[in-house]
Amino acid sequence: MTGEPVIAPAPRSLLLACDLQAPGTEVAARAALSRMSAHDKERIARLTRSTDRTRSVMARWLALQAASRFVGGPWANLRLGRHHRGRPYVMAQPRLSLSMAHSGRYAVAAVALDGLVGVDVEEITRVTALPDSAFLTSAESSEMSLARDDGEGRAALWVLKESAMKMTGEGLRAGMRRVSFRRRAGERFPFGAQTDYIPGAFSVTRLGGGYVCAVGVSAGIPPAASLVHAGDLREAAVAGNREE
């Protein structure tokens, strides 16, 4: 043994989540929107509900925040684009992959370096109301029935499937029942899962208030969610107004 310290490899992916019920969210969203591209402003303006606009702004802000931690510099200097099939990307940063999602009280974004990433978040009760035929394979439906699942496991499968389809860029065009997942035996939350749909590693975890979030990466270990707190939101509002 040399006695030299072991240096952990730098993380190659990052997952940020924001509780939109946190104080300061609306102020931060207005400040962030003012620093975004005309294209993003136009897309957000098409949304008719103010809550949807706030979720969309914060998901983009989280994506830019995460990307800036890899490339350095202010988040407001980065711009988002979309491929012809709708997959988002960071302009002039071909080594980065990103994915965004929002539902109810949460917005989330994940960024990966030199690999693909996909993320999704959903409220458990929204998935509970759906019939099995809407998204579960026959094997998954039988497993849920045998396990007497209370809805959390079904919601986990939903967000896992969404995250995988975002990784490929197919989105819902792939068809939810075409994507089948299997979890590691005996694990509850958080837990890892695998699919034959796309190579990679996936994990799903709980968020407060009855939500689940899944993230998948094509290489490495899926990142744990880092929750952006109210203080970060207030600082973002200040920074958004002073950055040039």
C-alpha positions in Angstrom: 0.0 0.0 0.0 1.3 3.4 -0.9 -0.7 5.4 1.6 -1.9 7.8 -1.1 -5.5 8.9 -0.9 -8.0 7.2 -3.2 -9.6 9.8 -5.4 -13.1 9.0 -6.5 -13.8 9.5 -10.2 -15.7 12.6 -11.1 -19.4 12.0 -11.5 -20.5 11.7 -15.1 -24.1 12.4 -14.6 -26.2 14.7 -12.4 -29.9 14.7 -11.4 -31.5 17.9 -10.0 -35.0 18.1 -8.6 -37.1 21.1 -7.5 -40.1 21.1 -5.3 -42.3 23.8 -6.9 -44.1 24.4 -3.6 -41.0 25.8 -2.1 -41.1 29.5 -1.2 -39.4 31.6 -3.9 -40.3 29.4 -6.8 -42.4 31.9 -8.7 -39.8 34.7 -8.3 -37.0 32.3 -9.4 -39.1 31.2 -12.4 -39.7 34.8 -13.6 -36.0 35.6 -13.2 -34.9 32.5 -15.0 -37.3 33.0 -17.9 -35.9 36.5 -18.4 -32.5 35.0 -19.1 -33.6 32.2 -21.5 -33.5 32.2 -25.2 -36.3 33.6 -27.4 -37.0 30.1 -28.6 -37.6 28.8 -25.0 -39.7 31.9 -24.2 -41.8 31.2 -27.2 -42.4 27.5 -26.3 -43.3 28.4 -22.7 -45.6 31.2 -23.8 -47.7 28.6 -25.7 -48.7 27.0 -22.4 -52.0 28.2 -21.3 -51.8 27.5 -17.5 -49.4 29.5 -15.3 -48.6 26.4 -13.3 -47.5 24.6 -16.5 -45.4 27.6 -17.5 -43.6 27.6 -14.1 -42.9 23.8 -14.3 -41.5 24.2 -17.8 -39.3 27.1 -16.9 -37.9 25.4 -13.8 -37.2 22.1 -15.7 -35.2 24.1 -18.2 -33.5 26.1 -15.5 -32.5 22.8 -13.7 -31.1 21.4 -17.0 -29.0 24.5 -17.6 -27.8 24.5 -14.0 -26.7 20.9 -14.3 -25.0 21.5 -17.6 -23.1 24.5 -16.3 -21.6 22.3 -13.6 -20.0 20.2 -16.3 -18.9 23.0 -18.6 -18.3 25.8 -16.2 -19.5 29.4 -16.5 -23.0 30.9 -15.8 -26.0 28.8 -16.7 -27.5 31.8 -18.5 -24.7 31.6 -21.1 -26.0 28.1 -22.2 -28.8 27.6 -24.6 -31.1 24.6 -25.2 -32.1 23.2 -28.5 -34.3 20.3 -29.8 -33.5 17.6 -32.3 -36.1 17.0 -35.0 -37.7 14.2 -33.0 -38.0 16.5 -29.9 -35.0 15.4 -27.8 -33.5 18.4 -26.0 -29.8 19.2 -26.1 -27.3 21.8 -25.0 -26.2 23.9 -27.9 -22.4 23.8 -28.7 -21.9 21.0 -26.1 -22.0 17.7 -28.1 -20.6 15.7 -25.2 -23.6 16.4 -23.0 -26.9 14.6 -23.0 -29.9 15.9 -21.1 -33.4 15.0 -20.2 -36.2 17.0 -18.4 -39.6 16.2 -16.9 -42.2 17.8 -14.6 -45.4 16.7 -13.0 -47.5 18.2 -10.2 -45.2 19.8 -7.6 -41.9 18.6 -9.1 -39.6 19.6 -12.0 -36.5 17.4 -12.6 -33.6 17.5 -15.1 -30.6 15.1 -15.7 -27.4 15.7 -17.6 -24.8 13.1 -18.5 -21.3 13.5 -20.0 -20.4 11.2 -22.9 -23.5 9.1 -22.6 -27.3 9.1 -22.9 -29.6 10.0 -20.0 -33.3 9.9 -19.5 -35.5 11.1 -16.5 -39.1 11.1 -15.5 -41.2 12.0 -12.5 -44.8 11.3 -11.7 -47.4 11.5 -8.9 -48.3 8.0 -7.8 -52.0 8.6 -7.7 -52.1 9.6 -11.3 -50.6 6.3 -12.4 -52.8 4.3 -10.0 -55.9 5.6 -11.8 -54.7 4.0 -15.1 -55.6 0.5 -16.3 -52.9 -2.0 -16.6 -53.5 -2.2 -20.3 -52.4 1.4 -20.7 -48.7 0.7 -20.0 -48.0 -2.7 -18.4 -46.9 -5.9 -20.2 -48.8 -9.1 -19.3 -45.8 -10.2 -17.2 -45.6 -6.9 -15.3 -49.4 -6.9 -14.7 -49.2 -10.4 -13.2 -46.2 -9.5 -11.1 -48.1 -6.5 -9.7 -51.1 -8.6 -8.9 -49.1 -11.3 -7.1 -47.2 -8.6 -5.1 -50.5 -6.9 -4.2 -48.8 -3.7 -5.1 -50.2 -0.6 -3.5 -49.6 1.6 -6.5 -46.0 2.7 -5.8 -44.5 -0.1 -7.8 -46.8 0.6 -10.7 -45.8 4.2 -10.7 -42.2 3.2 -10.6 -42.6 1.1 -13.8 -44.3 4.1 -15.5 -41.4 6.5 -14.8 -38.8 3.8 -15.6 -40.4 3.3 -19.0 -40.6 7.0 -19.7 -37.0 7.5 -18.8 -35.9 4.7 -21.1 -37.9 6.1 -24.0 -36.4 9.5 -23.5 -32.9 8.0 -23.6 -33.5 6.7 -27.1 -35.3 9.8 -28.2 -38.4 7.8 -29.2 -40.6 9.1 -26.4 -44.1 7.7 -26.2 -43.9 6.8 -29.9 -42.1 3.6 -28.7 -45.2 2.4 -26.9 -45.2 1.8 -23.1 -46.0 -1.9 -23.4 -43.0 -2.5 -25.7 -40.7 -1.5 -22.8 -40.5 -4.1 -20.1 -38.5 -3.6 -16.8 -37.4 -6.0 -14.1 -36.2 -4.9 -10.7 -33.5 -6.4 -8.6 -35.0 -9.1 -6.5 -36.1 -8.1 -3.0 -35.4 -4.4 -3.4 -37.9 -1.7 -2.6 -37.0 2.0 -2.8 -34.6 3.2 -4.0 -34.0 0.3 -6.4 -32.2 -0.5 -9.6 -33.9 -1.9 -12.7 -32.9 -3.3 -16.1 -34.6 -3.5 -19.5 -33.9 -5.1 -22.8 -35.2 -2.1 -24.6 -31.9 -0.1 -24.3 -28.5 -0.9 -22.6 -27.9 1.0 -19.5 -28.6 1.3 -15.8 -31.7 2.6 -14.2 -32.8 3.6 -10.7 -36.1 4.8 -9.2 -36.6 6.6 -5.9 -39.3 8.4 -3.9 -39.8 12.1 -3.8 -41.8 13.7 -1.0 -45.6 14.1 -1.3 -46.3 10.9 -3.1 -44.1 11.1 -6.2 -41.5 8.7 -7.8 -38.6 9.7 -10.0 -36.6 7.4 -12.3 -33.3 8.1 -14.1 -31.4 6.0 -16.6 -27.8 6.3 -18.0 -26.2 4.4 -20.8 -22.9 4.2 -18.9 -22.0 4.4 -15.3 -24.2 4.5 -12.2 -27.5 6.5 -12.2 -27.2 9.6 -10.1 -29.2 10.1 -6.9 -31.5 13.1 -7.0 -30.2 16.3 -5.5 -33.1 18.5 -4.3 -32.8 22.2 -5.0 -33.9 24.1 -1.9 -35.7 27.4 -1.4 -32.4 29.2 -0.7 -31.0 28.1 -4.0 -34.2 29.4 -5.7 -33.8 32.8 -4.1 -30.1 33.0 -5.1 -31.0 32.0 -8.7 -33.4 34.9 -8.9 -30.7 37.3 -7.8 -28.1 35.7 -10.1 -30.5 35.7 -13.0 -30.9 39.5 -12.7 -27.2 40.3 -12.5 -25.6 37.9 -15.1 -24.6 39.4 -18.4 
